[in-house]
């Protein structure tokens, strides 16, 4: 019974942390397939229940690379070579070459990690769910838990000063922690709010701003002895804020809210960007040059201290959750599906540092220990000849979702997909040609008894058969999809017996 209660408590903690991080990253991990769509509430609950689960031991990422978990924060040492990125599934990534290659590091905390701050090439801090505060003094070779007198989820961390001795952590229920000894010890400060605080920024040892849900913007000019509260976004979520000077700051949030203060947060002026997109992050590399990201996958740039902003499109419109600049020109961004980007011209153009496709992968088949084929959304087919260490795209001549792949031997194979799509290959998947199905229903699975006779099943209880290996004939219609699913299992058993 105690074990069951502990598991329930863990699930509640994960759901609470997930809900705030979902707000922070704008719920951008949604099921895209029509067949998998249920109500938004059910999707949300499923996401929360699995959000903080650590990957099973023995499995390694092959696509995308270096990994595919969502990333929530990225930060670099002053050398602009050593950096860390963190995200869900206890993900910690490290680079020592400016982001061009990354290696995953072990996290002693089995929790989603929401923010990272890198003091130098050896020292860094990471915060996350369930009061997770990790520190390293050897460049990430070892991460150790730092004891804190708090039982909250932590969302943001920031250090300030030449030696980075002073720092702040913000988290759930208005939690604010401060250190003045470089992160060895932390003390709670009274914030005056119970809202979830999502991000924090500081200009010096005394001037700090924290933002979060309910439109909350907290500012202090005395090192946190007291905090003043304002609401420049009229109740909308304020996702981030950044200092330009001791008195000038910019806050940004949902509904296209961008606000600027010239008196250290006492009063605010709304800046019109002519967009209602939810702003996810804002950062400044100096007193004039800044960058924002929004939920529509746009990068916004300013060169006049945040008084005006211009949108720039990033190819494929990725959801970028966090941006960090090492100087006026060099910056990095992270987001969905493990995406990592770099800019060397102040944000006008971006280079993708993570590898692999971000389309859904729906099925995979291996012809032997080395050669495999995978299929996915938007007509994507990938091939590997080295046991999955590298995947290369193959031309499919279609843009529909491909849902299943099957090979009868090392050469002949079939793929089925939406809209009755059937593809065939006789050279191990190197090239594909269209089959003829005369169907419009989505096909979700395929299996062959021989190189001529095969079956496919699909939506609305559809079962199809071919006796030529090309066209699908003799369509049978069942009353519901559950029958088709049971029939598919039946076919698989029959086919196994046939092969024997």
N, C-alpha and C positions, 0 to 999 in steps of 0.2 A: 504493500500500500504506500509506503514512504517513497518507493521507487517511482510508482505511478504519479504521485503528487509532484515529485521532483521533475519528472518529464513534463507534466502539465505546466509547472512554473516556467520551465525552460521555453516551452512553446509560447507561453504568454509573453515572455521577455523578447523572444525573437519577433513575434508579431508586432509588439510595440516599437522595437527598433526599426523593423522593416517599414512600418507605416510612415515613420518620419523620414527615412531614407528614400522611400518611394516618393514622398512629396518633394524631397530635395532634388531628385533626379527626374521628376515629372512623370513617373509611371511609364517610362519609355520601354520597359520590357513587357510587351503584351503579345499574346498569341496572335499571329498574323493569318493563320490558316482558317478559312471559313468553316472547315469541318470541326475545328477544335474550339470554336467560339461558343461560350455559354454566357451567362450573365456576367457583367463586370464585377459583381460582388464575389462570385465563385472564383473567378480568375484571381482576384485580389487575395482571397484567403489561401488559395493554392500557392501563390507566390510567397506569401508570408510564411507558410508552414515549411517551405523548403529553402528559404532564402539564406539561412545561415548554416547550411549543412556543408561539412567539409567533404571534398572529393574522396571517393573510395580509394584506399591504398591499392597500388598495383596498376592504376590507370594514369596515363599521361596524355596531355593535350597534343593533338596532331594538327588540328585546324580549328580556329586560327592559332597562330603562334605569336608571342610565347605562350598565351593561354587565352581563354574566351570568357572568363568571368567578367561581369561589369566592374569597371574601375571608377573610384569616386574621388581620388585625390592624387596629385603628383607634385613633387617638390625636388629642387636641386640644391646642392651645395654651392657656395660662391664660386667654385672652380668651373661650374657649368658642365662638368663631366660626370660627376657622381650624383645620381638621382635615385629616388624611390617612388614607386606607384603602389597604391593599395586599393583593395576593393572587397567584394563579397567573397564568401568561401575562404576566409582567412588569408586572402591573397596578398603577398608582399613580393614585389618585383624590384630588382636592382640593376642599374646600368653604370658602367664606368667609362663609357665613350660617348656621352652626350645623348644617349637614348637610341643609338643605332642597333644595339643588341641588349637583350635583357635576360636575366636569370631569376627563377623563382627561389625564394628563401623560405625557410621553415618558420612558421609562427607558432609559439607555444600556446596561443589563445585560439580556441575553436569558435571564433566569432567574426562577423562582418567587420571590416576595418574601414573607417570613414574618412580619416584625415592623417596626413603625414607632414612632419617638418624636419628638414635636414639642416643641421647646424654646420657641419663640415663633412669631409669624406669619411670620417669615422663615427661621428655622433649623430643620431637621429631618434625621433620619437614618433610613435604611431598610437592613435586612439581608435576605439571602436565600441561595440556593444558590451553590455554588462560590465561597465567600469573598466574596460580594457585599456590599459596604458602600458605600452611596450617601449623599451629603450635599448639601444645598441651603442657600444663604445668601440666596436671593432669592424665597422663597415657592414654590419648585418650578418656576420658569421654566427653571432649569437644574439638572440633577442630575449630580454628578460622582463618579467612583469614588475612594474613599479607599484608599490602599495599606495593606495589613496583611500581616504576616509569618505567614500561615496558609493552609492549603489544605484547608479544611473547609467544610461547610455550616453557615450561621448560622441560628439559629431564634428567638432573643430578644435584645432590647436594652433597656437601662434607664439613664437618667441620674438623678442626685440632687443636691440642694443648691440654694441660691437662684440661683446662676448656672449650674447644670447643668454644672459642670466635670468632675465625676467620673461615669464611666459604665462599664457592663459589657456584654459580648456573650457569649452562650453558643451552643454548637453541637455538631457531631458529635464523637464519640470524646472526650468530656469536655472539649472546648475551652472555655476561659474567657479572654477578653481584657479588659483594663482600660485606661481613659484617665483622665488627671488634668488634661488641657489642653483639655477641651471637645470631644474627638473628633479632634484633629489627628493625634495619634500613639496607637498601641495596643500594649500589651505583654501577652505570654502569661503566665498564672498557672498554677501546678501545681494541678490539681483533685484528683488522686488517683483518678480513675475513667476508664474507657474507654466509659462509657455515653453515649448520645445525650442531651444536655441540651436540653430543650424550652423552658424559660421561666426568667426571672430577675426578681427584685424586690429592692429595696434600701430601707432606712429612712434611712440616712445614709451618710457616706463610709466607714464601717467595717463596718456591719451589712448583709449581703447574703445572699440565699438563691437557690439554683439547683436545679431539679428536672428529672427526666427518666425515661427508661426504666429497667426493672429496679428500680423503687421508690426510686431514688436521690433523696435530699434532701441537698444540700450547704449548709452555713452557715459564715459567717465573721464574727468580731467584731473583726478587725484589718485590714480593707480588702483581704482576699484573700491575705495573706502565708501563711496556712494555712487549710485547709478541713476541717470536720468532717462526716462522713457518717453519715446515719441512714436508717431504712427504716420509716416509720410505716404504710405501706400494704402491708407484708408482700410485697414483690416486684411488686405491681401498678404499672402505669404511673402516675406522678405527673405530671399535666398542667400544674399551675399552683400557685403559692403567693403569699401576700400578707402584708405586714406590717401590724399594727394599732398597734404601738408598738415600741420598741427591743427588747423582750423577747418580745412576743406576736406570733404569726403563725399563719396557717391554711394548710394544704396540702390539695389535693384531687386525686383521680385516678379511675382506672377501678374498676369494681365498687362504686360508691357510696362510695368511701373519702373521708372527710373527717376530718382530724386537726388538733388545736390544740396549740400549744406556748406555755408561759408562761415559758420559760427560754432563749429565743433558739435553740431547736432542739435542746437537749441531750436533752430528753425530750418525748414526745408522748402526747396522750390522744385516742383515737378518738371521734368524734362520730357517733352513729347518726342517719341521716336516713330510715331505713326505706325505702330504695330501693337497688337494685343497679345503677342506671343509671350509665353512665360520665360522670364530671364532666369537662367540657372547659375550663372557665375559672373563676377566682375573683378577685374584686377587692373592695376596700373603699374607700368614699368618706370615711370617718372611722374613729375607733376603735371604733365600735359598728355602723355600717350597712354591710352587705356584700351581694354578689350572686354567684351561681354560675349556670352554664348546663350542661345535660346533653345527652346524645346522643339523648334522647327528645323534645327540643324544649321542655323545661321551664326556667323561671327560678326559682331558689331565692333567697329573701331572708332575711336575719337582721338583728335589731335589738339583739342582746345579745352582740355581739363574737364571733359564730360559735359560741356554745354550743348554739344550736338554729336550725333552718332550716325554712322553710315553702315548699312549691312553688306556683308560679303558672303557669297555662297561657297561652301566647301563641298567638293564633289561627293555625291551620294547623300548629302545632308545628314551626316551622323549627329547623334545626340551627344554633345560634348558637355560633360558635367563639371569639369574643373580645368582651369588654365593657370599656368605659372610662367612668368617671364624671368629669365636670368639677367637680361639687360633690355635695352630699347628694341632690339631686333630679334633676339633669340628667345623663343618660348616653346612650351610644350602643352598639349591638351590630352585629356583622357575621357573615355565615355563607355558607351555600350559595347558589349561583346569583346571586351578587352582592347578596344581601339586605342592606339597611341599615335599622336601626331606631333610634328615639329615644324616650327616656322623660323626662318632666318631673315625675314624682311618685315618684322613687326606685325605679322598677322595677315598680310595681304595674300600670301600663298602658304599652303601647308603640305608637308611631306608625310606620307603614311609610314610609320616605323614598325607597326605590327603587320604580320603577314597572314595571307589566307583570306578566303571569302567569308562574308558575313551573312550569306543566304542560309535559310533553313536547310539542313541535311535530313532527308526523310527516310533513306534506306541505304544499305551498304551490302556488298557481296564480294567475297574474296574467291578468286579462282584457284589460288594456291597460297603458300606462305608469304609470297612477295607481291603478287599482282591482285589488285582490288579495284572495284568501281563503286562510286557513291553517286546518288542522285538527290536533287533537292528543288527548291523553289526557283521560279523564273527560268525553267529549262536548263538548270545547271547540271552538268555531269563532270565528275572529277575522276582521274585515274592515278593509280600509284603502282610503281614497280619495285619499291623498296620497303615493303611492309608498312606503308603509311607514313614514313618519315617525310616524304614530300608528295604533294598532290598537284596534278596538272589538269587544267580544264580541257574538256573535249567538246567539239561543236555538236549541238543537238538539233539545230534548225527549228527550234520552238522556244517560246517564252512562257509556256504554261508550267504550272507546278508538276514536277515529276515525283511520283509517290512510292514506286517500288521497282526493284531490279532483280532479275533472276537469270542465272547462267546454267545451261544444261551440260556444258563441258567448258573447256578452256577457250573456245572460240565463239560459240553461238549464245547470244543473250537477248533479253527483251526488257524493255522499260515501259511502264504504264503511268498515266498521269491524268490530270484534269481534262474534262471535255472529251473523254474517250480516246485520249492520246495513246498510241502504241508506237514504240520505236524498236528497231531490230539492228543487231550487229552480227557479223560472221567473222570478225577479226579481233576478238577479245576486247572490244569496246573502243578501239582506236577511231572508228568512224561509225556513224549511226544513220539509218534510213527510216523513213516513216512507214509504218504498217497501216493497214486499213481495218478499222473497227466498225464503221458505220454507226457509231454510238456518240452520244453527247453527254452521257453521265460520267461523273468522275470515277476513275478506276484507281483502287487503293492497294491492290495486291495482285501478284501474278505468279504462276507456277506451271512448270512443264513436266509431263510424264516422259516425253521423248522429244526429238528435235522437230516433230510435227504437231503433236497433240499437247495442248496447253489450256489453262483456265485462268481467268481473271475475275476478280470480284470488285464491286464498286458501291456507290451510294444508292440508297433506296432499295436495298436488297438485290442489286444487279449481279448476276453471274453469267459470264460469257465463256465460250469455248471456241477453240480453233483446231482444225485438223490439218492445216497446211503450214503452220508456222508463220503465216503472214497475216491473213485476215481473221477476224474473230467472228464466228458463226454460231447459230443455235443458241441465241440469247434466252435465258430463263429469268423470270421476274418473281421474286419472293416478296412477302408482305412487309418485311422490315429488315433493317440492316443487321439486326442481331442474328437472324437466320443465315445471312450471308457470312457473318463472322464464324458461326459454328460450322458452316459448310466448308469454309476455308480450312479449318483445323482438320475436318474429316478428310478433305482432299490431300492434305499434307501427309496424313497417316497412310492413305491408300497409295500415294506416290512412293513413299518409303518402301512399302511392300513390293510395289512394281519393280523398283530398282534391284531388290534382292532376287 
